[in-house]
Amino acid sequence: MPEAIWIIFAFGLGLLVKTVGLPPLVGYLAAGFLLSSLADTINITVEATNSLQHIAHLGVLLLLFTVGLKLKLRSIISPEVIGGSLFHFAITCAVFTPGLYWLMDLTWKTALLLAIALSFSSTVLAAKILESKRELRAFHGRVAIGILIMQDLIALVVMSLAAGQTPSQWVFIVFGLPLLRPLLFRLLDASGHDELLVLLGLLLALALGGLGFEAVGLSPELGALVFGAMLANHPRSQELAKSLWSVKEVFLVGFFLQIGIGGLPDGNALIFALIASLILPLKGVLFFFLLLAFRLRARSSFLSALSLTNYSEFGLIVASVALPEWLVPLALTVALSFLISAPINRFAHTLYERFNTRLTPYESKRHHPDEQPISLANTKVLIMGMGRTGTAAYDHLSDTEPHVMGLDSDPAKVSKHQKAGRNVVFADAEDTSFWQGLHMPAVEAVILAMGDIEGKLIATRNLRKKGFSGYIVAHTLYEDEAQQIRAAGADQAYLTMSETGVALASQLKNRQGIPAKHRI
């Protein structure tokens, strides 16, 4: 039973690489290669069966569907995202294509397709790294995700052209799909929060998107992306994406296993992967200077570029359609880039702190509007992080304190608060340049309501470093984090769930009509 062997090897190798801080998909690739190498030794038949190929294809469709769920126009319609992605793509292809053509004696078409595959960065790795650090909504995180979405769109165009599919006469039905959006919204609302929600995602991604577009002669990958994008503006789109996350990840295991099982890398594949890994830093350097050219600060440019300094699983998807003979070398290249990128990104902020004096001279004198330093003027109470906790604190204080201000690193969230009449401005507490340009002459107290422990520690240390002697209070879920926040200089750190329990008990205790002897 080959499926049992696949699961055992995939889990074992995935768990092994996860313990050293690498994405499990590196282990899945390794599991495929290991199975190929052990086939004769342990007397098993290892081949990419039809079932494994089908699972791999479903994983790709679900990946593109979830990308579509994040495809909001406001996330990609900005000069730094559109310009940064297109310029990087054009420059990479212009440099890599002739280099591959001359050095590897390839045809121009093969050299161009390889250059395109190497130009993409990993959506899976970057998203996981940014999510683990809670930086998906930070300015540099949104820039990186926007660029990745643009690259995914480019990859889809390349795949459609390379597949050479001829649309049928029914293809014009696709242009009427936006008319279905109200119906899709109602279906999403009616699906609840359990298994029906997952089944709806599978229906849209695999049946209507995948099979539907394939039936009219279009790429099923394009269909999955389009149906995801049609739901992107629904309030529950991210809930749908999260509900599909585990299913998608399991199916993608099949994709990476299939690549490894397809054959072991030979000497030429190893040399190709090593050379591609050596020139990987140039990819990050190009992103850094392109983003600087669009007036981003050095910090945002550095952090965005670092998260994009890797090769992409989308390059493998493109290769599976257009360059199947290059799939194994590219898979090894992607795996090596993950080995390099994942550990470095874990220390991204520390690296910037170390090199910021060398990087900031490259900044433009005209900064991006989202990154201007601010003055707090006559603000007396400052709330950092305007999520649910920060918003509740702001609304409670604004009744008695007119000079309260909120800060948040998500411009969309800032805009929403400003429309609601709250005094909220954009700022990233983890940005050293923000602290250098901050003026806070009247602030008496600071509430740290960010979700990330690292952000609270950085904010506390920088506040004390600036000479702020007022009251600093934070919230957290864990006692060990509360101790770290106090050690960094905060006056108090409350455990969120404990305080919620006290508040609930207080409501009951103060309820009218309960005899004193029965009160809690």
LINQUI-V874640 format. One record per residue. OMEGA is omega in radians with two decimals (999 if undefined). BURIAL is 1 if it has 16 or more other C-alpha atoms within 10 Angstrom, else 0. Layout:
omega:OMEGA burial:BURIAL
omega:OMEGA burial:BURIAL
This chain:
omega:-3.04 burial:0
omega:-3.10 burial:0
omega:3.13 burial:0
omega:3.12 burial:0
omega:3.11 burial:0
omega:-3.08 burial:1
omega:-3.12 burial:0
omega:-3.11 burial:0
omega:-3.14 burial:1
omega:-3.14 burial:1
omega:-3.10 burial:1
omega:-3.13 burial:0
omega:3.10 burial:1
omega:3.11 burial:1
omega:-3.13 burial:1
omega:-3.11 burial:0
omega:3.12 burial:1
omega:-3.13 burial:0
omega:3.11 burial:0
omega:3.02 burial:0
omega:3.13 burial:0
omega:3.10 burial:1
omega:-3.12 burial:1
omega:-3.09 burial:1
omega:3.01 burial:1
omega:3.09 burial:1
omega:3.12 burial:1
omega:3.05 burial:1
omega:-3.14 burial:1
omega:3.12 burial:1
omega:3.10 burial:1
omega:3.11 burial:1
omega:-3.12 burial:1
omega:3.09 burial:1
omega:3.11 burial:1
omega:-3.09 burial:1
omega:-3.09 burial:1
omega:-3.04 burial:0
omega:-3.12 burial:0
omega:-3.07 burial:0
omega:-3.08 burial:0
omega:3.01 burial:0
omega:3.05 burial:0
omega:3.09 burial:0
omega:-3.12 burial:0
omega:3.09 burial:1
omega:3.13 burial:1
omega:-3.10 burial:1
omega:3.11 burial:0
omega:3.14 burial:0
omega:3.13 burial:0
omega:3.11 burial:1
omega:3.13 burial:1
omega:3.10 burial:0
omega:3.13 burial:1
omega:-3.14 burial:1
omega:3.10 burial:1
omega:3.11 burial:1
omega:3.12 burial:1
omega:3.13 burial:1
omega:3.13 burial:1
omega:3.08 burial:1
omega:-3.13 burial:1
omega:3.09 burial:1
omega:3.13 burial:1
omega:3.01 burial:1
omega:3.11 burial:1
omega:3.11 burial:1
omega:3.12 burial:1
omega:-3.00 burial:1
omega:3.07 burial:1
omega:-3.05 burial:1
omega:-3.09 burial:0
omega:3.14 burial:0
omega:-3.12 burial:1
omega:3.13 burial:1
omega:3.03 burial:0
omega:-3.06 burial:0
omega:-3.07 burial:0
omega:3.14 burial:1
omega:-3.12 burial:1
omega:-3.12 burial:1
omega:-3.11 burial:1
omega:-3.11 burial:1
omega:-3.09 burial:1
omega:3.12 burial:1
omega:3.13 burial:0
omega:3.11 burial:1
omega:-3.10 burial:1
omega:-3.11 burial:0
omega:3.13 burial:0
omega:3.14 burial:1
omega:-3.12 burial:1
omega:-3.12 burial:0
omega:-3.05 burial:0
omega:-3.04 burial:1
omega:3.12 burial:1
omega:3.11 burial:1
omega:3.11 burial:0
omega:-3.13 burial:1
omega:-3.08 burial:1
omega:-3.03 burial:0
omega:-3.05 burial:0
omega:3.08 burial:0
omega:3.13 burial:0
omega:2.97 burial:0
omega:-3.13 burial:0
omega:-3.13 burial:0
omega:3.14 burial:0
omega:3.13 burial:1
omega:3.14 burial:1
omega:-3.13 burial:1
omega:3.06 burial:1
omega:3.11 burial:1
omega:3.11 burial:1
omega:-3.14 burial:1
omega:-3.13 burial:1
omega:-3.11 burial:1
omega:-3.08 burial:1
omega:3.02 burial:1
omega:-3.00 burial:1
omega:3.04 burial:1
omega:-3.10 burial:1
omega:-3.08 burial:1
omega:-3.11 burial:1
omega:-3.13 burial:1
omega:-3.12 burial:1
omega:3.14 burial:0
omega:-3.12 burial:1
omega:3.13 burial:1
omega:-3.13 burial:0
omega:3.11 burial:0
omega:-3.13 burial:1
omega:-3.10 burial:1
omega:3.14 burial:1
omega:-3.11 burial:1
omega:3.02 burial:1
omega:-3.04 burial:1
omega:-3.11 burial:1
omega:3.10 burial:1
omega:3.12 burial:1
omega:3.08 burial:1
omega:-3.13 burial:1
omega:-3.14 burial:1
omega:3.10 burial:1
omega:3.10 burial:1
omega:3.12 burial:1
omega:3.10 burial:1
omega:3.08 burial:1
omega:3.11 burial:1
omega:3.11 burial:1
omega:3.10 burial:1
omega:3.09 burial:1
omega:-3.14 burial:1
omega:3.13 burial:1
omega:3.11 burial:1
omega:3.14 burial:0
omega:-3.13 burial:1
omega:-3.14 burial:1
omega:3.13 burial:1
omega:-3.10 burial:0
omega:-3.12 burial:0
omega:3.08 burial:0
omega:-3.13 burial:0
omega:3.11 burial:0
omega:-3.11 burial:0
omega:3.08 burial:0
omega:-3.14 burial:0
omega:3.14 burial:0
omega:-3.03 burial:0
omega:-3.09 burial:0
omega:3.05 burial:0
omega:-3.10 burial:0
omega:-3.11 burial:0
omega:3.09 burial:0
omega:-3.11 burial:0
omega:3.12 burial:0
omega:3.11 burial:0
omega:3.13 burial:0
omega:-3.04 burial:0
omega:3.10 burial:0
omega:3.12 burial:0
omega:3.12 burial:0
omega:3.11 burial:1
omega:3.13 burial:1
omega:3.10 burial:0
omega:3.13 burial:0
omega:3.11 burial:1
omega:-3.06 burial:0
omega:-3.03 burial:0
omega:3.13 burial:0
omega:-3.04 burial:0
omega:-3.02 burial:0
omega:-2.98 burial:0
omega:3.11 burial:0
omega:3.11 burial:0
omega:3.10 burial:1
omega:-3.14 burial:1
omega:3.09 burial:0
omega:3.11 burial:1
omega:3.12 burial:1
omega:3.12 burial:1
omega:-3.09 burial:0
omega:-3.06 burial:1
omega:-2.98 burial:1
omega:-3.07 burial:1
omega:-3.08 burial:1
omega:-3.12 burial:1
omega:-3.07 burial:1
omega:-3.11 burial:1
omega:-3.12 burial:1
omega:-3.14 burial:1
omega:3.11 burial:1
omega:-3.13 burial:1
omega:3.13 burial:1
omega:3.04 burial:1
omega:3.10 burial:1
omega:-3.12 burial:1
omega:3.07 burial:1
omega:3.09 burial:1
omega:3.09 burial:1
omega:3.13 burial:1
omega:3.12 burial:1
omega:3.14 burial:1
omega:-3.10 burial:1
omega:-3.13 burial:1
omega:3.04 burial:1
omega:-3.13 burial:1
omega:3.13 burial:1
omega:3.14 burial:1
omega:-2.99 burial:1
omega:-3.09 burial:1
omega:3.09 burial:1
omega:-3.12 burial:1
omega:-3.09 burial:0
omega:-3.11 burial:1
omega:-3.14 burial:1
omega:3.04 burial:1
omega:3.09 burial:0
omega:3.13 burial:1
omega:3.14 burial:1
omega:-3.13 burial:0
omega:-3.14 burial:1
omega:-3.00 burial:1
omega:-3.08 burial:0
omega:3.12 burial:0
omega:3.13 burial:1
omega:-3.11 burial:1
omega:3.13 burial:1
omega:3.14 burial:0
omega:3.13 burial:1
omega:3.02 burial:1
omega:3.11 burial:1
omega:3.13 burial:1
omega:-3.10 burial:1
omega:3.06 burial:1
omega:-3.11 burial:1
omega:3.14 burial:1
omega:-3.12 burial:1
omega:-3.13 burial:1
omega:-3.11 burial:1
omega:3.11 burial:1
omega:3.13 burial:1
omega:3.08 burial:1
omega:3.07 burial:1
omega:-3.10 burial:0
omega:3.14 burial:0
omega:3.11 burial:0
omega:3.11 burial:1
omega:3.13 burial:1
omega:3.12 burial:0
omega:-3.11 burial:0
omega:3.14 burial:1
omega:3.13 burial:1
omega:3.11 burial:0
omega:3.11 burial:1
omega:-3.14 burial:1
omega:-3.14 burial:0
omega:3.13 burial:0
omega:3.12 burial:1
omega:3.12 burial:1
omega:3.10 burial:0
omega:3.12 burial:1
omega:3.12 burial:1
omega:3.12 burial:0
omega:3.08 burial:1
omega:-3.10 burial:1
omega:-3.08 burial:1
omega:3.05 burial:1
omega:3.13 burial:1
omega:3.03 burial:1
omega:3.14 burial:1
omega:3.08 burial:1
omega:2.97 burial:1
omega:3.00 burial:1
omega:3.06 burial:1
omega:-3.11 burial:1
omega:-3.09 burial:1
omega:-3.14 burial:1
omega:3.11 burial:1
omega:-3.11 burial:1
omega:-3.09 burial:1
omega:3.08 burial:1
omega:-3.12 burial:1
omega:-3.11 burial:1
omega:3.13 burial:1
omega:3.14 burial:1
omega:-3.09 burial:1
omega:3.09 burial:1
omega:3.05 burial:1
omega:-2.87 burial:1
omega:2.96 burial:1
omega:3.06 burial:1
omega:3.02 burial:1
omega:3.09 burial:1
omega:3.12 burial:1
omega:3.07 burial:1
omega:-3.14 burial:1
omega:3.14 burial:1
omega:3.12 burial:1
omega:-2.98 burial:0
omega:-3.05 burial:1
omega:-3.08 burial:1
omega:-3.14 burial:0
omega:3.13 burial:0
omega:-3.04 burial:0
omega:-3.11 burial:1
omega:3.07 burial:1
omega:3.13 burial:1
omega:3.10 burial:1
omega:3.10 burial:1
omega:3.11 burial:1
omega:3.13 burial:1
omega:-3.13 burial:1
omega:3.12 burial:1
omega:3.13 burial:1
omega:3.09 burial:1
omega:3.10 burial:1
omega:3.14 burial:1
omega:-2.97 burial:1
omega:-3.04 burial:1
omega:3.14 burial:1
omega:-3.12 burial:0
omega:-3.12 burial:1
omega:3.08 burial:1
omega:-3.11 burial:1
omega:-3.05 burial:0
omega:-3.10 burial:1
omega:3.11 burial:1
omega:3.12 burial:0
omega:3.13 burial:0
omega:3.10 burial:1
omega:-3.10 burial:0
omega:-3.03 burial:0
omega:-3.02 burial:0
omega:3.14 burial:1
omega:3.09 burial:0
omega:-3.06 burial:0
omega:-3.07 burial:1
omega:3.09 burial:0
omega:3.14 burial:0
omega:-3.11 burial:0
omega:3.00 burial:1
omega:3.11 burial:0
omega:3.07 burial:0
omega:-3.06 burial:0
omega:3.09 burial:0
omega:-3.11 burial:0
omega:-3.13 burial:0
omega:-2.99 burial:1
omega:3.11 burial:1
omega:3.02 burial:1
omega:-3.05 burial:1
omega:3.01 burial:0
omega:-3.11 burial:0
omega:3.05 burial:1
omega:-3.07 burial:0
omega:3.13 burial:0
omega:3.12 burial:1
omega:3.12 burial:1
omega:-3.12 burial:1
omega:3.11 burial:1
omega:-3.11 burial:1
omega:-3.06 burial:1
omega:-3.06 burial:1
omega:2.96 burial:1
omega:-3.10 burial:0
omega:-3.12 burial:0
omega:-3.13 burial:1
omega:3.13 burial:1
omega:3.11 burial:1
omega:3.11 burial:0
omega:3.14 burial:1
omega:-3.10 burial:1
omega:3.13 burial:0
omega:-3.09 burial:0
omega:-3.03 burial:0
omega:3.10 burial:0
omega:-3.06 burial:0
omega:-3.09 burial:0
omega:-3.09 burial:0
omega:-3.05 burial:0
omega:3.10 burial:1
omega:-3.13 burial:1
omega:3.06 burial:1
omega:3.07 burial:1
omega:3.08 burial:1
omega:-3.09 burial:1
omega:3.11 burial:1
omega:-3.09 burial:1
omega:3.12 burial:1
omega:3.11 burial:0
omega:3.10 burial:1
omega:3.13 burial:1
omega:3.13 burial:0
omega:3.13 burial:0
omega:-3.14 burial:1
omega:3.10 burial:0
omega:3.11 burial:0
omega:3.08 burial:0
omega:3.13 burial:0
omega:3.13 burial:1
omega:-3.07 burial:1
omega:3.14 burial:1
omega:3.13 burial:1
omega:3.00 burial:1
omega:3.09 burial:1
omega:-3.06 burial:1
omega:-3.12 burial:1
omega:-3.12 burial:1
omega:-3.12 burial:1
omega:3.14 burial:1
omega:3.06 burial:1
omega:-3.12 burial:1
omega:3.12 burial:1
omega:-3.11 burial:0
omega:-3.05 burial:0
omega:3.05 burial:0
omega:-3.06 burial:0
omega:-3.02 burial:1
omega:-3.01 burial:0
omega:-3.06 burial:0
omega:-3.14 burial:1
omega:-3.09 burial:0
omega:3.12 burial:1
omega:3.05 burial:1
omega:3.13 burial:1
omega:-3.07 burial:1
omega:3.09 burial:1
omega:-3.14 burial:1
omega:-3.01 burial:1
omega:3.12 burial:0
omega:-3.12 burial:1
omega:3.11 burial:1
omega:3.13 burial:1
omega:3.13 burial:1
omega:3.14 burial:1
omega:-3.14 burial:1
omega:-3.14 burial:1
omega:-3.13 burial:1
omega:-3.11 burial:1
omega:3.07 burial:1
omega:3.14 burial:1
omega:3.13 burial:0
omega:3.10 burial:0
omega:3.12 burial:0
omega:3.12 burial:0
omega:-3.09 burial:1
omega:-3.13 burial:0
omega:-3.03 burial:0
omega:3.08 burial:0
omega:3.14 burial:1
omega:-3.12 burial:1
omega:3.03 burial:1
omega:3.11 burial:1
omega:-3.13 burial:1
omega:-2.95 burial:0
omega:-3.10 burial:0
omega:-3.13 burial:0
omega:3.08 burial:0
omega:3.11 burial:1
omega:3.11 burial:1
omega:3.11 burial:0
omega:-3.13 burial:1
omega:3.10 burial:1
omega:3.14 burial:1
omega:3.13 burial:0
omega:3.09 burial:1
omega:3.12 burial:1
omega:3.11 burial:1
omega:-3.11 burial:0
omega:3.04 burial:1
omega:-3.07 burial:1
omega:3.05 burial:1
omega:-2.99 burial:0
omega:-3.07 burial:0
omega:3.10 burial:0
omega:-3.13 burial:0
omega:3.09 burial:0
omega:3.10 burial:0
omega:3.10 burial:0
omega:-3.14 burial:0
omega:3.11 burial:0
omega:3.12 burial:0
omega:3.13 burial:0
omega:3.10 burial:0
omega:3.14 burial:0
omega:-3.10 burial:0
omega:-3.07 burial:0
omega:-3.10 burial:0
omega:-3.12 burial:0
omega:3.02 burial:0
omega:3.12 burial:0
omega:3.12 burial:0
omega:-3.06 burial:0
omega:-3.07 burial:0
omega:3.14 burial:0
omega:-3.13 burial:0
omega:3.13 burial:0
omega:999 burial:0
